[in-house]
Amino acid sequence: MARVGKRAGRNFGFGRQLSYAGPQALKDLFGDGHFATVKAHSDRWQAFVRWCRSEEGPRLNDARQIDREILMRYATYMKEQVDQGNVGIATAQNRLSSVNRTMAALRGDQYVKIPSPSKALGLQRSNVRSEVPQGQDRVLVRLIAQALSDRQQARVGAILLLSRETGMRLREAILADLPRLQREAGQLGKINIQDGTKGGRSGASASRWIAVTDKVRGALDRASEVSPKGSRNLLAPNESYKDFMQSFVRPARDLLHEHGLKGFHELRAAYACERYEQLTGFDTPVNGGRVHREDRELDQRARQQISHELGHNRSDVVSAYIGGRR
């Protein structure tokens, strides 16, 4: 949709709906390409739009009515979500940053923004892991998975195992095409993580192959066993991702916390640490290893491989999983 005039009219000319206008402004800002960036900002913008329309929000649908006070109210809301354990610090900061970027795209200036997302949240995000991942102990992970099954949460237990053994994100584990992965495991000895990936990273241009071990086969078998009838993944045919998250995954987090597991992301970190040890023959920095100082080339090769397996484009991101290089 072409913008009407020079930011004239509702939502600065980008459309009548706030949910539509934000992505349109981002596309206008970035032009052709940058699909992943536009999608990431748009997804976070939709979370802000839902808040704007909610009882907790200002109940508006026009970006022209959004001022700095409203943005700071949203920052306060996001801090409450972090305090309650509903979202992580990184997610909260990303959402606030995307609101700033989208507002700038809509307005054509930066006069209305959250001055500093990290300060607004009163939290500081670190991109380098300093704590040992809680999910490294497989016995603990299996105990939690069994406890979930005992509480009719077998599908969440399967997600736990998939995340630990393949490094899948939560969404990827839920939406994984299990028959395809089983077929690849049997025929190729490796699986390609393609479903539910972040920022549109899928297809032949973004293949993400993971070597199949007995533990990976076990996780796939378990997920296939508890997959609802008529489904290719862990969602029932008539069940939405959102409904599954609200009805099953979020309630299950309490049990994870009871067993000393902060969240599913710890399992990706545990996978990354194990892969680093397999690739280098040494412990990760966060586990006390020193190869990152003694053989930086070996360390870098391992980080690049792990970055690929986790679905990232940059090896420096791996520090959030295995520790830094200093």
Secondary structure, DSSP 8 states (H G I E B T S, - for coil): ----TTT-SGGGGT-SSHHHHHHHHHHHHH-SS-HHHHHHHHHHHHHHHHHHHSSSS-----GGG--HHHHHHHHHHHHHHHHTTSS-HHHHHHHHHHHHHHHHHHHSSSSSS-S-HHHHHT----SS--S--GGG-HHHHHHHHHHHHHTT-HHHHHHHHHHHHH---HHHHHH--HHHHHHHHHHHSEEE--TT-GGG--SGGG--EEE--HHHHHHHHHHHHHS-TT-SSSS-TT--HHHHIIIIIHHHHHHHHHTT---THHHHHHHHHHHHHHHHSS--GGGT--HHHH-HHHHHHHHHHHHHHHT-S-GGGGHHHH----
